[in-house]
Amino acid sequence: MNQIKLSENIYYVGVNDRHTDKFENHMELPNGVSYNSYLIVDEKVALIDPVEANFLEEYLFKVKSVLGERKVDYLIINHDEPDHSSTVAAVLREYPGVQVVGNAKTFAPLEAFYGPIENKVTVAEGETLSLGTHTLQFFMVPMVHWPESMVTYEQNSKIVFSNDAFGGFGALNGGIFDDQVNLAFYEDEMRRYYANIVGKVAMQALKAIEKLSALEIKMIAPSHGLVWRSNLAWVIGKYTQWSKQESEEGIVIVYGSMHGNTARMAEIVARGAAETGIKEVKVYDVAKTEVSFIMSDIWKYKGVIIGACAHYGSMFPNMTLLVHEINEFKPKDKCYATFGGMSWSGGGVRTLAKYAEEGKWNLVTDSVEVKGAPIREEDWDKLYELGKAVAEAVKQQ
């Protein structure tokens, strides 16, 4: 079997998931996702971060293809979430006596998921574990993105096993390492992963990056996505940019429309924005595009314009999740505006105003609400000027 080595006696034993429709049952996976796991073979054997349970047979086959009849001595748990840990019980059955390594916050959630664990090894900040010629060192990165999250650093090879940090969506299409693929594809999927999973704890992510900067790092091996060995400065730079919420010049326009009228309004708004010279204008129908893709671009660009038609005195239902996510994740330094359509009592713009007040959005211009279709010149002008106003604010920021 063609074994994938990160360095001498350190192996990649992860798997690709091209079948699951939605990550965490709400984020679409058109390009799949990988569950990365790593094996260090020394005087003692350490298995770092197991995989999702649906891939148990493939996973154990890969582990045994490296180990043969040898046993696993240590199972390192950097993160309890089931997409990483749901094969823990099976690994314990396969390798009786294996010692499970985690920190003080690891074992309560882990045992809540999988039952009692007998052979526990609790490690603290900076503590080490010798495997022979390889030495593991552990660093806590709480809330990146669960309280027990940590990373494992192998001192001999200078590899950081980084948990969810520096990870991304997208199955690995033959290339495991960053220098084997087109990074443009993976950049978009990394940002979507970051914006929808790590973005809420951006400050903690930034602290983790600062902590790891003190280490000599030759490779970053995350739990999802590419293993980084040639473009370390690039990926650390991207994560730092996203953690600092340094946005690019551009505008995301999202609309919810029942009969097409609010969609027509969005086109007018987009024209107003584009004619200022803003080249990156993204227009999304919230009923068609899953929210994680929209949030990814909201994280990327400075301008956000949201349009919702009325629906029984409130707003278009699909828009509710998006504005909830905006207020939960709180992307910073955005220039906002809202618009919408009504027929008899309104509610779309009024409901957006409530979310804007709750989230303390930076509304750079007055909302525009159109009765019926945008067929009157005054309505057309107001929508056009709304798009223009946001674009000008973005350019000045």
N, C-alpha and C positions, 0 to 999 in steps of 0.2 A: 504494500500500500504506500502511496506517495504521502509521506509525512511532512507537515508544514512546520518548519522551525523558525522561531523568532531569534534564537541564538542557540549556542551549544546546550543541549539537554533541556531546552524550553520549547514546548510545542503548542501550536494552536489546535484545539479540538472542538471548535464551535460548530454550529449548524446554521443553515439558512431556512427561513420560513417564508415560503411563497404561497401558502394556502390561507393563512388567517386574513380575513377581510378587514378587521379593524383592531388596531392596537388599543389595549385596555377597553375594548368594545365600543370605542367612539371615535377613534382617529383612523381614517382610511389608510390602507397600505397597498397602493397600486404597484409599488416596486418592492414589496416584501420588507423583511427585516432579518437581521442576523442576531443570534444569541451566541455570544463569544465566551469561550471557556479556555483555560490555559493549564498546561501540565508541566511541572518541573520535576525532572527525574535526577535524583542525586542519592546520597546515602539514605536520605528520606525522600519520600515522594509527596509533593503537594499538588492538589487540584484546586484551581482558583476559579470560583464562580461557576456553579453548574448551570444547566440550561432549562428551557421550558419543557414541561413534562411530556408534551406530545411528541417530543423527539428523543425520548429516552433510549430506544433501541439503537438508533443511529449514534447517539452520543456515547453509550457504553462500548459500542463497537470501535469507535475512534480511540477511546481511552485505552482499551485492551490491545488495540493494534500497536500502540506504543509500549505499553507495560508488559504485555504477555501475562505471565503468571504472577508478576509482582503485585503487591498490594498498595493501596493508597494510605499513606500515614496521616496526612492532614488535609482537611477540606476547609478552604478559606472562604468565608462568607463576607464579602464586602457590602452586600445589600440584601435585605430580606424580601424584596418584592417578588411575587411568584413568577414573573417572566425570567428571573434569574434562579430562583431557589426551589421551584416546584419539583425538581428531581432529587432534592436532599434526602428524603426518606428512602428512595430507591438506591441512592449511592450508599447510604448507611447499611442497607440490607446486602448490597453487593460486596461491600468491604467492611465486615464487622470489625469493630475496634478502632475504626478511623476516628481521629480526634478532630472535632469541629472547632475552628478558630474564628472568633468574633470579638466584638468589644462589649462593654458593659450594657449597651442598649440592644445588642443583637438578639439575645436568646429568648426574651419574653415574646416578641412577635413571631420568631421562628418556631418556637414550641406551640404557640397558638395555632399556627398553620399545620404543623406536621407531628405534633405530639412530643413527648419527653425525649430529650437528647442526653445520653449518659456521659459521653466523653467530651466535655466542653473545655476549651482553653480560652480564657478571657485575656485579651491584650489591651494595653493602654497606649496613649499617644507616644510615638517614637520608639516603642518597644520592638525588640527584634526576635526572630525565630530562625535558628540555624538548621539548614537542611544538609549541611556538609560543606561543599564549596560555595553554595548559594546561601545568602542570608536575606530573609524577608524582614522588612521594617514597615510598621503600620502607622498611618496618619488619619486622624479623624476629620471628616468633612461633613459635619452635621447639617441636615436639611439640603443636601445636594444629592438626592432631593427628599430623603427620609431622615428621621432623627439619628438612626444608627449607621448612616452611610460612612464608609471609610475607603481609603485606597491602600494598596499594597505596593511597596517599592522593593525591587530586588537589587541589592547593593552591588553585586558582581557584574551583572549585565547592564545595569542602569535603566531597567525597564520599570515604568509605572503602570500597574494594573489599575486603571482609573475609574472602574465602576461605570456609572452613567455619564460622568464628565467626559467630554470630547467624543461622545457617541453620536449616532444618528440613525435615521431610518434608511431603508434600502438594503436588500439582500446583497451579498458579496458575489459578484458575477465572475467568479474565477480568480480575480485579483483580491488578495487578502490585504496587501500593503498599499499605502497611499501612492507609491511610485509606480504601481501597476495599473492604474485606472485614470479615467478622466475626472479630475476633481470637481469640475463644474457641476456635474450631476449630483455628486455627493454633498456639495456645499448647500444646495437647496434643501436636500433632505435632512442635513444636519441642522440647518436653521429652523426648519419646521419642527424637528424634535426639540430643539432648545426652546423655541417660543412657546410650545404647548406643554412642556414638562418641566424644564429647568427655569424658564423665564420668571415664574412667580417668586423664585428664590434667587434672583440675579445677584443680590448683594452677597449672599452666602457663597455663590459660585465664584464671585470675584475674590473673596477671601481665600477660597480653596486654591485658586490660581496663584495668588500671592504666596501662600504657604508652600506650594510645590515648586515655586521658582527658586527656592533655596537649594533644591536638589540638582545634582548633575543628571540630566535625563537624555538618554540616547533613543528611547522608544516609548510611545504611549500606546497601551493596549486596553481599549475600553470594552465595555460589555455589549455594545451594539456598534456595528459599522466597522470602518477601516482601522487597521493597525497602522500607527503613524511612526515612520522611521526616517523619511527624507524631507518632510515638510512640517517639521515641528514648529518652527517660528510662524508659519502660515496658520496652522490650526489653533495654536495658542493665541495668535493675534485675533482670529475670528471670534473665539470664545471670549476674549477680553473685550472686544468691540461690542458683542451682544450683551455681555454682563454689564458694561457701562452704559448700554442703551444708546450707543452712538448711531443715529439713524442716517440714512442716505436721502438725497433729494428725490422726492417722488410722492405720489398720492394714491391711496387706496380708496376706491369708491365702491360701496356695497349697498345693494338695494334689495328690498323685498316687495314684490309686486304681484297682485292677484290677477289683474286683467290687462297688464301691460302698460298702464299709464305711468306708474312710478318708474318703470324701466325706461320709458321715453324721457322722463325727467332726468334720470341718471346720465343719459346720452348728452343732454344739453349741458349738464354740470361738467361732464368730462371735456366737452368742447371748450368751455370757458377756461378750464384748467390748462388744457393743452396749448391754447393760443397764447399763453403767457411765456411759453418756451420750456415748460416742464415736459421732459421727454418720457419719464416713467410714470404713466397713469394706468393703473390697473382697475378694471371694472368687473365686479363679481355679482352674480345673482345668488343670494344667500340660500335660495331653495335648491340650487343646482350644485354649488361648490361647498364641500364639507368644510366646517369651520376651521379646522387645523391649518388648512392651506391659506385661508384668509388671515388668520392670526400670524402666520409666518411672514406675510407681506406687511402687515401692520407693524410688526417688530422691525422690519427692514426700512420702511419709509417714514417720512416725517408727517405727512398729511393723511387724515382719515375723514372721509365724508360718508355719512350713513343716511340712507333714505328708506323710509318704511311707510307703506300705505296703512290706512286704518283697517281694523278688523274687530268688529263688535265693541267699539269704544276703546280698544287698545291698539296694539300694532300687529303687523304681520307676524304670525307665531314663530316662524323659523328665525326671525331676527332676535328673539329673546335670548337664545343661547349665545349668540355672538356678543351682544352687549353685556351679558352676564360675564363672559370670559374676559372681556376688556376690563371690566371693573374688578375682576378677581386678580388678573395678572398685572394690571396697572402699567401698561407700557408708557414710558415717560417722554416728556418733551414733544408731544404731538400737537399738531394744529387741527382742530376738529370743526366740523359743521354738520348740520342735519337738515333734511328736507323730507317731504312726503306728500302723499295724496289723500284726499278724503272725498266722500260723497254726501253723507247726510249729517253725521255728528263728529267726525274726526276721531282722533285718538292716536294715530301713528306718531305724529310729531310731538304731541303732548306726552306720550309715554317715553319717547326718546329724551325729552327734556328732563324727566325724572331721573333716568339713568345718568344723564350728563351731570345733573346736580349731585347725585350720590357719588359719582366717580371723579368729581371735580375736573371735568374735561375743560381744556383750554379752547372754548368756542370763539373763533376769530371773527365770526359774522353772525347776523341774525338768521334764525331758521326760516325756511320757505315752505309754506303749505299751499298746495294747489287744489282747488275744488274741481273734480272731474279730470279732464285731460289737459295737458299743457298746450292748449291751442290759442290762447290769448297772448298777445305780444308782451304784455306786462309780466305775465308769468314766465314766459321764455326769458325775458331780460333778467328777472330776479334769479332764476336758476343759473343762467350763464354767469352772472356777477358773483354768485355764491362760489362757483368753481374757481373763478378768477381770484376772489379774495383769499381763498385757502392757498392757492398756488403762490400768490404774492407773499403771504405769511411764511410759507415754506422756504421761499427763496431768500427771505430776510433773516431766517433763523440761523 
